Amino acid sequence: RHGSLPHSMFVLLLAPPLSSASAPFALPTAPPASVDASDSMWDSRPFVDGRKTCVGGAVEAWSGPSEEVTSPVFDARTGKRLVIGQLATMGEVDAVRAVEASAAAWDHGQ
């Protein structure tokens, strides 16, 4: 029989029955990474200077609202994520202007 496997090649896999007595699975956890001013890594943390925009190839200082950029590493003193910079928060008008400039620069991939 061309294209078919002999019956001996079929394997039936049976899962063990679920027991209501088994404990639910829990992922192992570890405390978050943290640093403080006494750590050598403190001075090498990145800085994100996002209080500027780049629209149409022109980099300009941003005087509008911004948001904090945080690291996944925690400050050991405060227990909060390290703030590593600021990021411009564009409104609709500025965002549309940036998208239109990007589309013009892309020029359909040409």
N, C-alpha and C positions, 0 to 999 in steps of 0.2 A: 504494500500500500504506500505509494509515493506521497510524501509530504505529511505523513502522520507518524506519531511516535508509538513504539510498542507500549503496551499496558504496563510493563515492568518499569518504565521510566517515569510514570506518574507517582508522585509522592503526596500523601495526604498529611498536611500539617494540622495538628490539633493544638489549640491554645489551652493552657490549663484553666479550669473554671475559676471565675473570680470569686474570691472569698470575701464575705462581708466582714470578716474578722481582721483582714489585712489593713494596715495603716495606710493612709493616703501618702502618695509620693511627695516629697518636699525637696526642692533643690538646696544644695548646700550654699550657705552664704558666708561672706567674709566682710569685715568692716571696710568702709570705703577708704581709699588712699587719702592720706592727709599730710600736710606739711605745715610748718610754722617758720617764723623769721629766723630761728636758730638752725634750720636745715640748710645744707649747701644748695639744694635745689630751689630755694626761695627766690634767689636773685636771677635764676635762669628761666623763670616762668615767662610765657609769651605775653605780649601786649598787643591787643587788637585795636588799632586806631581807626575805628569806623565812623568817626564824626566828619566824614567827607563822602562825597559821591563822585562817581565817574559816569557821566552821561555824554554820549556823543564824543568820547575821547577826551573830554575836559574834566580834570579832577578839580573839584571845588570844595571848600570848607562847608560843613553842614551846620546851620544854626538852628535847625528845627529840633523836634523831639528825638530822643534816642533811647535805646534800651541797653542794659548791662549785658555783656558777654561773660559767661561763666565757664569755668573749667570743670571737668568731672572730678577734679581733686578738691578735697575739702580743706578749709583753714582749720587747723587743729585748735586754735584759740576760740573760734566762734562756732565751729561745727557747721558752718555754711560753706557752700561752694565758693572757691576763689573767684573774685571778679578780676577778669583779665583784660577788660576794655569796654568800649562802647560801640554801638552799631546804630547808624542812622535809621530812623523809622519814617520812611516816606509815606506820604498820604497818596490818595488816588491820583491826583494831578501829576505829582512828581513821578510816581511809578509808571503811569501811562507814557509820560515823556521819555523815561528810560527804556521802556519796552519798544517804543517807536524808533528811538535812536539805535537800539540793538537790531531791530528788523532792517533798518536802512543799511547798517553796517554789514549785515549778513548778506543782503542782496540776493536772496534765494540760493546761497551757496556759491555765488560767482566771485 
